[in-house]
């Protein structure tokens, strides 16, 4: 397959040309040259861009993603990092489920006023306790 210019890479990958230039600037991808003023890329860049996007969706920073590629472009993802990220996502999922259930309860609560609902008041108390435990909202 022939080299692709930056516009074709952007179209085929869904990554904007400005993001491609930034990724090149920070060393995530490499162009193989230029045709006029347009950067040229090897078609293998599409796979690398897909891996970068997957890493971003998983919550890894661009710096962390860059560290997963060796100098020879080999992929080396430390399994311990993947386990840690999976654990972090699990905690986020648990928090989001609790939040979803609380919102559904509030939306469906038969009490005339939410403040009259014992379950809603318990949710408020729990939310306030969590915020106090994390130190959020403290004025120093």
C-alpha positions in Angstrom: 0.0 0.0 0.0 1.2 3.5 -0.8 2.0 6.2 1.8 -1.0 8.2 3.0 -1.0 11.9 3.4 -2.2 13.5 6.6 -5.7 14.2 5.2 -6.2 10.6 4.3 -5.0 9.4 7.7 -7.4 11.9 9.3 -10.3 10.7 7.2 -9.6 7.0 7.7 -8.8 7.2 11.4 -11.2 9.9 12.6 -8.3 11.8 14.2 -8.1 15.4 13.2 -5.1 16.7 11.3 -4.2 19.0 14.3 -4.3 16.0 16.6 -2.1 14.0 14.2 0.4 16.9 14.2 0.4 17.0 18.0 0.8 13.2 18.3 3.8 13.5 16.0 5.2 16.4 18.0 5.0 14.4 21.3 6.4 11.3 19.6 3.4 9.1 19.5 3.5 8.7 15.7 6.0 9.5 13.0 5.6 10.7 9.5 7.9 9.2 7.0 8.3 12.3 4.9 6.5 15.0 3.1 4.9 15.4 -0.3 5.0 19.1 -0.8 3.8 20.5 2.5 1.7 17.5 3.5 3.1 14.9 5.9 3.2 11.3 4.6 2.5 8.3 6.8 3.0 4.6 6.5 -0.4 2.8 6.6 0.6 1.1 9.8 -0.1 4.4 11.5 -3.8 3.5 11.4 -3.3 0.6 13.8 -1.2 2.7 16.1 -3.9 5.4 16.1 -6.5 2.8 17.0 -4.3 1.7 19.9 -3.9 5.3 21.1 -7.6 5.8 21.0 -8.2 2.6 22.9 -5.7 3.8 25.5 -7.4 7.2 25.8 -10.9 5.6 26.2 -9.5 3.4 28.9 -8.3 6.5 30.7 -4.6 6.4 30.1 -2.8 9.7 29.5 -0.9 10.4 26.3 2.3 10.2 28.3 1.3 6.8 29.6 0.3 5.6 26.1 3.6 6.8 24.7 5.4 4.7 27.3 3.7 1.6 26.0 5.5 1.8 22.7 9.2 0.9 22.5 11.7 2.8 20.4 11.3 0.1 17.7 7.5 0.7 17.7 6.8 -2.5 19.5 3.8 -2.5 21.9 4.7 -3.2 25.5 1.8 -2.7 27.9 2.7 -3.5 31.5 0.1 -5.9 32.7 0.2 -4.4 36.2 -0.8 -1.1 34.7 -3.7 -2.8 33.0 -4.8 -4.4 36.2 -4.6 -1.1 38.1 -6.6 0.6 35.4 -9.2 -2.2 35.4 -9.5 -1.8 39.2 -9.9 1.9 38.9 -12.6 1.5 36.3 -14.4 -1.0 38.6 -14.5 1.6 41.4 -15.8 4.2 39.0 -18.5 1.8 37.7 -19.6 1.1 41.3 -19.9 4.8 42.1 -21.8 5.4 38.9 -24.2 2.6 39.6 -24.9 4.0 43.0 -25.5 7.5 41.5 -27.7 6.0 38.7 -29.8 4.2 41.3 -30.1 7.4 43.5 -31.2 9.5 40.5 -33.8 6.9 39.6 -35.1 6.8 43.1 -35.4 10.6 43.3 -37.1 10.6 39.9 -39.6 7.9 40.9 -40.0 8.8 44.6 -43.7 8.9 45.7 -43.1 11.3 48.5 -44.7 14.7 48.1 -41.3 16.4 48.6 -37.9 14.9 48.2 -36.9 16.2 51.5 -39.8 14.2 53.1 -38.4 11.0 51.7 -36.2 9.1 54.2 -34.3 7.3 51.5 -33.5 10.7 49.8 -32.4 12.2 53.1 -30.1 9.1 53.7 -28.6 9.7 50.2 -27.9 13.3 51.1 -26.3 12.4 54.3 -24.2 9.7 52.6 -23.1 12.2 49.9 -22.1 14.8 52.5 -20.1 12.2 54.5 -18.2 11.1 51.4 -17.4 14.7 50.5 -16.2 15.4 54.1 -14.1 12.2 54.0 -12.2 13.2 50.9 -11.6 16.7 52.1 -13.5 18.2 49.2 -14.9 21.6 49.9 -12.6 22.4 52.8 -11.5 26.0 53.1 -7.9 26.4 54.3 
